[in-house]
Structures are given as structure tokens and as C-alpha cells.
Amino acid sequence: MSILAVRVQLAGFETIEAVLARLNPFQGEQLLEALARLIQQSVRERLIAGGPAPDGSAWAPNLENRRPVLHRSGALARSIDYAVSGMQAVIGSGLIYAAIHQFGGTILPKKGDRLSFRIGNRQIFARKVTMPARPYIGLSGEDRAELVQAAAAYLRSLFP
């Protein structure tokens, strides 16, 4: 996942941090694994549904006016993965185009003086293409609430 990744660290929850300090490392990783899975699922659902961005804003439409905006073949949604190490989870995509969708930017030709691509049945030649940011990885307010609920339920299960 070297192309685009978001790191999640458990911090800022004093009560949860105090309980985590009493857990063995395996239990902490189990919790992070469960939280990372929830984030992965939320990001995949966001991509399949066509948004909105984690902050609730709508994504800019694509040139094809295709909906959902970032879900043509499903490859981006399927590529969302996570890794847990210690008290940190990393969620992201290894696809080469993942970052341009998340952050936006300008695509320039690597060879020659023009890009060549298709939109529908039309062949397009352009000196550059500017992609708007369409953030899909991140935590919405609903995601945050779900993560806190899941963490609390997990911790309650450890200390009946």
C-alpha cells in the first residue's frame, strides 16, 4: 500500500487508552484489526455508492457523467486494504491512480506531447488533464461514531 494510505492510531480517548494499557499486545491488535475492517468497508461502500466524501461534500462529476463517479470496474473499491502493526492501522490502495482521485492533480504525458484516452466512443487527445480531488478515504462523523461504539463493545467484552 505504498501509493495511498491513511494511518489510524488510537489516541485522544483517555479512558480507552487506560484500558488498552491493561491489554496484552494481541488484544490491542485484535481491536485495531476490527476497526480497520470497519474503515475498509466504509470506504468500499462510499466508492460503490458514488460518495459523498468523508466530510459530506459531493464529488465533482466525471467527464462521462457516469454514476457512481469512482466506480467503473470496481477495481478501486476492491483494492482498499489495511495492515495492522502494533497500535497502528494503515488503510489504503496500491493502485497507481488511487492518489490522483483522493487528492486531485494534473496528469501530464510521460512520452510525447499529448495524452490519449477514450471517453465513451470518443478518442481524446490532451496536453494535460486536471483531476479534481474526490476524497474517498477518511472518516465521516458516522464512521467515527461506529468506531467508538465498536471499540467500546470490544472493551466491554474483555471486562465483563
C-alpha positions as CSV (number, residue, x, y, z in Angstrom):
1,M,0.0,0.0,0.0
2,S,2.7,2.5,-0.9
3,I,0.5,4.6,-3.2
4,L,-2.2,6.0,-0.9
5,A,-2.6,5.2,2.8
6,V,-4.3,6.7,5.8
7,R,-2.9,5.8,9.3
8,V,-5.3,5.3,12.2
9,Q,-3.9,5.5,15.7
10,L,-5.8,5.1,18.9
11,A,-5.2,8.3,20.7
12,G,-7.2,11.0,22.5
13,F,-9.6,8.6,24.3
14,E,-8.1,8.7,27.8
15,T,-10.5,6.0,29.1
16,I,-9.9,3.7,26.2
17,E,-6.1,4.4,26.4
18,A,-6.1,3.4,30.1
19,V,-8.0,0.2,29.3
20,L,-5.7,-0.6,26.4
21,A,-2.7,-0.2,28.6
22,R,-4.0,-3.2,30.6
23,L,-4.4,-5.3,27.4
24,N,-1.8,-7.5,26.0
25,P,-0.5,-6.5,22.6
26,F,-2.5,-9.3,20.9
27,Q,-5.8,-7.9,22.2
28,G,-4.9,-4.3,21.1
29,E,-4.1,-5.6,17.6
30,Q,-7.4,-7.5,17.5
31,L,-9.2,-4.3,18.3
32,L,-7.3,-2.4,15.6
33,E,-8.0,-5.2,13.1
34,A,-11.7,-4.9,13.7
35,L,-11.6,-1.1,13.4
36,A,-9.6,-1.2,10.2
37,R,-12.1,-3.7,8.7
38,L,-14.9,-1.2,9.5
39,I,-13.0,1.6,7.8
40,Q,-12.2,-0.6,4.8
41,Q,-15.9,-1.5,4.5
42,S,-17.0,2.1,4.8
43,V,-14.5,3.3,2.1
44,R,-15.6,0.5,-0.2
45,E,-19.3,1.4,0.3
46,R,-18.5,5.1,-0.3
47,L,-16.9,4.2,-3.7
48,I,-19.7,1.9,-4.8
49,A,-22.4,4.4,-3.8
50,G,-20.6,7.3,-5.5
51,G,-19.9,9.3,-2.5
52,P,-20.1,11.5,-0.6
53,A,-16.6,12.4,0.6
54,P,-16.0,11.7,4.3
55,D,-16.7,15.4,5.1
56,G,-20.1,15.0,3.5
57,S,-19.4,17.0,0.3
58,A,-20.4,15.7,-3.1
59,W,-17.7,14.6,-5.6
60,A,-17.3,16.6,-8.8
61,P,-18.9,14.7,-11.7
62,N,-16.7,12.9,-14.2
63,L,-16.5,13.8,-17.8
64,E,-18.6,10.9,-18.8
65,N,-21.4,11.9,-16.4
66,R,-21.2,8.3,-15.2
67,R,-22.5,7.3,-11.8
68,P,-21.1,6.2,-9.5
69,V,-18.2,8.6,-10.2
70,L,-15.3,6.5,-9.0
71,H,-16.7,3.0,-9.6
72,R,-16.4,1.9,-13.2
73,S,-14.9,-1.6,-12.9
74,G,-14.8,-1.9,-9.2
75,A,-11.0,-2.2,-9.1
76,L,-10.5,0.8,-6.8
77,A,-13.1,-0.4,-4.3
78,R,-11.6,-4.0,-4.3
79,S,-8.1,-2.6,-3.8
80,I,-8.9,-0.9,-0.5
81,D,-6.9,-2.9,2.1
82,Y,-5.4,-2.5,5.5
83,A,-2.5,-3.6,7.6
84,V,-2.2,-3.6,11.4
85,S,1.1,-3.3,13.2
86,G,1.4,-2.7,16.9
87,M,-1.1,0.0,17.8
88,Q,-1.5,1.4,14.3
89,A,-3.6,0.5,11.3
90,V,-2.9,1.7,7.7
91,I,-5.8,1.7,5.3
92,G,-5.2,2.5,1.6
93,S,-4.9,1.3,-2.0
94,G,-1.9,0.2,-4.0
95,L,-3.4,1.2,-7.4
96,I,-1.4,3.7,-9.3
97,Y,-4.3,6.0,-9.8
98,A,-5.7,5.9,-6.2
99,A,-3.9,9.1,-5.1
100,I,-5.0,11.3,-8.0
101,H,-8.6,10.5,-7.2
102,Q,-8.1,11.2,-3.5
103,F,-6.1,14.4,-3.8
104,G,-6.6,15.6,-7.4
105,G,-3.8,16.9,-9.5
106,T,-2.6,17.4,-13.1
107,I,-1.7,14.5,-15.3
108,L,1.0,15.2,-18.0
109,P,2.1,12.9,-20.8
110,K,5.2,10.9,-20.0
111,K,6.1,10.3,-23.7
112,G,5.2,12.7,-26.5
113,D,3.3,15.9,-26.1
114,R,-0.2,14.6,-25.6
115,L,-2.2,12.2,-23.5
116,S,-4.5,9.9,-25.4
117,F,-7.6,8.3,-23.8
118,R,-11.2,7.4,-24.6
119,I,-14.4,8.9,-23.1
120,G,-17.3,6.7,-24.3
121,N,-16.7,6.2,-28.0
122,R,-14.6,9.3,-28.5
123,Q,-10.8,9.3,-28.6
124,I,-9.4,12.3,-26.7
125,F,-6.0,13.9,-27.1
126,A,-5.0,16.5,-24.5
127,R,-1.8,18.2,-23.4
128,K,-2.8,17.7,-19.7
129,V,-5.7,16.6,-17.6
130,T,-6.6,18.2,-14.3
131,M,-8.4,15.9,-12.0
132,P,-10.5,17.3,-9.1
133,A,-9.9,15.9,-5.7
134,R,-12.6,13.3,-4.8
135,P,-11.6,12.2,-1.3
136,Y,-12.9,8.7,-0.6
137,I,-10.6,7.6,2.3
138,G,-11.2,9.3,5.6
139,L,-13.6,9.2,8.5
140,S,-17.1,10.7,8.4
141,G,-18.9,11.6,11.6
142,E,-20.9,8.4,11.2
143,D,-17.7,6.4,10.8
144,R,-16.2,7.9,14.0
145,A,-19.3,7.1,16.0
146,E,-19.3,3.5,14.7
147,L,-15.6,3.1,15.5
148,V,-16.2,4.4,19.1
149,Q,-19.2,2.0,19.5
150,A,-17.2,-0.9,18.2
151,A,-14.2,-0.2,20.4
152,A,-16.4,0.2,23.5
153,A,-18.2,-3.1,22.7
154,Y,-14.9,-4.9,22.3
155,L,-13.5,-3.5,25.6
156,R,-16.8,-4.4,27.4
157,S,-16.4,-7.9,26.2
158,L,-12.9,-8.2,27.7
159,F,-14.0,-6.9,31.1
160,P,-17.4,-8.3,31.9
